[in-house]
Amino acid sequence: MDVDAVKALLEDQLQNCEFHVQGEGSHYNIAAIGDVFEGLRPVQKQQVVYAALKDRIADGSIHAVNIRTYTPAQWREQS
């Protein structure tokens, strides 16, 4: 999978979120921004993104993922 395919998969599974995807081969760095992360614990935020990728992780298309999650307010503060 390339970064565009990973991003499209995430956008399809998690509407109303913004994604920044970097990487190559089967290793990706993902920044996910959305209101869906508001009030969730860090592990829960990771689980939301992993759930969208589970089939690709299971088939080996995605091997390693580094996920950073932000609410829109956190993203504005971080930028």
C-alpha positions in Angstrom: 0.0 0.0 0.0 1.1 3.5 -0.6 0.4 6.5 1.6 -2.5 7.7 -0.6 -4.2 4.3 -0.3 -3.7 4.3 3.5 -5.1 7.8 3.8 -8.1 6.9 1.6 -8.8 3.8 3.7 -8.8 5.9 6.9 -10.9 8.7 5.4 -13.5 6.0 4.3 -13.6 4.4 7.7 -13.4 7.6 9.9 -15.4 10.4 8.3 -15.0 13.9 9.6 -11.3 13.3 10.5 -8.2 14.7 8.8 -5.2 12.4 8.3 -1.6 13.1 7.5 0.2 9.9 6.5 3.8 9.3 5.8 5.8 6.1 5.2 6.5 3.5 2.6 6.3 -0.2 2.1 4.3 -1.5 5.1 5.4 1.1 7.7 3.4 4.2 8.3 3.3 7.3 10.5 -0.2 8.6 10.9 -1.5 11.9 12.4 -5.3 11.7 12.9 -7.2 14.8 13.8 -10.9 14.7 14.7 -13.6 15.4 17.3 -14.0 11.6 17.7 -10.9 11.7 19.9 -12.4 14.1 22.4 -12.6 12.7 25.9 -10.9 9.4 25.0 -8.0 7.9 26.9 -4.8 7.4 24.8 -5.4 3.7 24.3 -8.9 4.3 23.2 -7.7 6.8 20.6 -5.3 4.3 19.2 -8.0 1.6 19.1 -10.2 3.9 16.9 -7.5 4.2 14.3 -6.4 0.6 14.5 -10.0 -0.6 14.0 -10.0 1.2 10.6 -6.8 -0.5 9.6 -7.4 -4.0 11.1 -8.1 -5.8 7.8 -4.9 -4.4 6.2 -2.9 -5.2 9.3 -4.3 -8.8 9.3 -3.4 -9.4 5.6 0.1 -8.0 6.0 -0.4 -4.9 3.8 0.4 -2.8 6.9 3.0 -4.1 9.2 4.0 -1.2 11.5 2.0 1.9 12.4 2.9 4.9 14.5 -0.3 6.8 15.4 -0.6 10.3 16.9 -4.1 11.5 17.6 -5.4 15.0 18.2 -8.6 16.9 18.7 -8.9 19.9 16.3 -8.0 22.2 19.2 -5.0 20.1 20.1 -3.9 20.1 16.5 -4.2 24.0 16.3 -2.1 24.3 19.5 0.5 21.8 18.2 0.9 23.5 14.8 
